[in-house]
C-alpha cells in the first residue's frame, strides 16, 4: 500500500515538474514573440 502511494506521489511530483517547465517555456516563447 505504502509503495503504491509512494509511486503515485512520485508521478505527481514529476507531473508538477513537467507542468512548471511547460509554463516557463510558454512564458519564454511569449516574451520572445513580444520582443
C-alpha positions as CSV (number, residue, x, y, z in Angstrom):
1,X,0.0,0.0,0.0
2,X,2.7,2.4,1.0
3,X,4.7,1.5,-2.1
4,X,1.7,2.4,-4.3
5,X,1.2,5.7,-2.5
6,X,4.9,6.5,-3.0
7,X,4.7,5.7,-6.7
8,X,1.6,7.9,-7.1
9,X,3.3,10.7,-5.2
10,X,6.4,10.3,-7.5
11,X,4.2,10.6,-10.5
12,X,2.5,13.7,-9.1
13,X,5.8,15.4,-8.5
14,X,7.0,14.5,-12.0
15,X,3.8,15.9,-13.5
16,X,4.1,19.1,-11.5
17,X,7.8,19.5,-12.6
18,X,6.8,19.0,-16.2
19,X,3.9,21.5,-15.8
20,X,6.3,24.1,-14.4
21,X,8.8,23.6,-17.2
22,X,5.9,23.9,-19.8
23,X,4.7,27.1,-18.2
24,X,8.2,28.6,-18.2
25,X,8.7,27.6,-21.8
26,X,5.4,29.3,-22.8
27,X,6.5,32.4,-20.9
28,X,9.9,32.5,-22.6
29,X,8.4,31.9,-26.1
30,X,5.8,34.6,-25.5
31,X,8.5,37.1,-24.3
32,X,10.5,36.2,-27.5
33,X,7.5,36.9,-29.7
34,X,6.8,40.2,-27.9
35,X,10.5,41.2,-28.4
